[in-house]
Amino acid sequence: MKVLLGISGASGAAYGIRTLSLLLAGGADLHVLVTNTAWGILAAEIGDGKFPGGAGARRKWLARFSSSARPFRLYAEDDFAIPFASGSNVPDAMIVSPCSMGTLGRIAHGVSSSVLTRCADVVIKERKPLVLVTRETPLSVIHLENMLTLARAGAHVLPACPGFYHRPETVAGLVDFVGSRALSCIGIDAGVLPRWGEEKEE
């Protein structure tokens, strides 16, 4: 499965990084698009406050958070030559994790002002799965109306609200819950958490 993972500039960088790792472990043909704002948040929230400048170094920086050796492609935010900017080469699915409210609003209204929002626009028009792991609280009426617009267009709006029935003991357990649900929306079983009613393996 060819999956495009977008990481936008919202707090919750760990969700995007864990989703990347789970997609690689799940065997996805992974393509990644990180916004410039997201790079700064990644550095602040899970890095040392700095991030590498070159494309190759940035890819290696992301790869170190994955236990899989599978390769993935990393695209620049301003690279409108990315294959998925055209409906003739649409991915099988797209996940934006985390998804800022600004990104959500632009996708909801077809404002393709960035490569990420253009790719999301293509995924919607080609009727492929689009999962938006939204990160904001509290939500305004504008946020809720944008979410409703996207849900009506067929997108999966998946707020980063972890469950607790799997008895998480770490922050990583909470992040895994959200990442697993995002993958489930596109038909991939992450296999890291029990489903409701199933026993947790020892």
N, C-alpha and C positions, 0 to 999 in steps of 0.2 A: 504494500500500500504506500503510495506517494503522499506524504503529509508535509504541509507547510506549517511551521510553528512560528508565530509572531510573538515577540516579547516587547510590550509597549511600556511607556514611562509611567508606571504606577508602582506604589509600594507593594511589596509581595514578590520580589524578584525570585525568591526561593521556589515559588510555584512554577515559574517558567523553567528554571534550571532542572527541577525534579521532573517536569513533564518531558523535557528533552531526554533525560536519562531513561525514563520509562518507555518512551517511544523507540529509542535505540535498542533497549533490551527486548522490546516487543517485535523487533525485526522490521520496523518501518524504514522506508526509503525517505530519509529525513532531510528537509530543507529548512533553514532557519533564517529569520529576518529579525534583527534587533534594531530598535530605533536609537537615535543618538541620546535621547533623554534616558532611555532604558539602560544604556551602558553606564551612565553615571550612577543610577540607582543600584545596578548590579554591583558596582564597585563599592558603594556605600553600605549596602546591606549584607553582602556575602563575601566581598573582597577585602582588600586592605586600604580601600579609599582611592585606589588607582586602577586603571585598566590599560592594557596594551594598545598601542596606536595602529599597528599594521593589521591587515585582514588575516594574514596567516597566524600572527600572534594572538589575535582575538579568538580565532577558531580553536587554537590550542588551549587558551584560557577556559573556554566553555567545555572542551572535551575532558578536562581534568575532573569535572564534577560527575562524569558518567563512568559506570563500571564496565560499560560495553566498549569494545574496540571498533565497533562499526563506524564507518565514515559518515559524515554528513556535510552538506553544502551550507556555507554561510554567505549571505548576501548583504550588501551595503544598503542603508536606508534610502539612498538617492539613486539606486540602480534600477531605472525603469526598463532596462533590458532583461530583467528577471523573467524567466519563461512564464511564470504564473500571472503576469500582468495582462495576459491575453487569454481569451476564452478558448483559443485553439490549443492551449496547453495547460488546462486547469488541473490542479492537484486533486487527488481523491478525497481529501479532507483538509481543513485548516483549523488550527487552534490558536487563539490569541490568549496568552497567559503570562502575566496578568494583563487585563484589558482596562486601560484608563477610561474614565468617563468621557474625556475628550475624544479618544479613539472611537469609543462606542457611538458617540453622537455623530461623528463624521461618517461612520459606516452606515448608521441608521438613515442618513439623509443623502447617501450616494456622493459624498464629497471625497473624491479620489485625489486628495492633495499630497498624499505620500504613497510610496510603494506599498506599504502595509494596507492602507485603506483601499487602494486600487485592487490589490489581490483579493481582499475580502469582498469587494464589490463583484469581482469576477466569480468567486465561489458562490455567492448568492444567486447571481443571474444564471449560472450554469447548474443550479440546484444540487450542489454538493454540500456535505455536512460542514457547518461552521459552528465552532464552539467558542464562546466568549467567556473567559473566566474573569468576571468583573470584580474590581477591587475599589470599593468606596463605602463609606458609612458616615452619617446617615445618608439616605437617598432622597434627592429632591424629586418633585413632580416631573421635572424635565428629564431626569435620569430614568424614572419609571416609564415615562411615555416613550423614550427612546428604546428601552428594553422591550416594551410591548410591540413597537414597530418592528423590531428585529425578530421577535418571536413569531409574529404574524408572517414574516417573510421566510420563516423556516429555520432560523438560527436557534441553536441551543444557548440560552442565557444561563450560565452556571456561576452564580455568585460564590466567591471563595469562603464558603461557610462549612467548615468541616463537621462531620458527625462525631459522636463519641461512643457509639455502641461497640466499636472494636477496642475500647479501653486503651486509648493511646497513652503511652508513658513519656513520650518526648514530643517536641515540636515537629520533628521529622514525621512522626506518626500522623499528625494533623495535616501536614503538607501532602503526605501520601494519599490521604483520603480524597482530597480535592483533585490531585493528579490522576488518581485511579478513575474518578467519576468522569473527568474530561476524556480520558481514553475510551471509557465505556460508551460515550456518546458517538464515537466513530467506529465502534465495533471491535476494539482491542481490549482484551482482558489483561490488565497490568499484572495480575497474579500476586500482588504484594499484601492484599488485605482480604479477610474473609467477607463474603457477602452476608447480608442479614439472614440470621437463622442458621448459618453454617458455623461449625466449630473452628476456632482459631488453632492452627497447627502448632504443635509444640516444637 
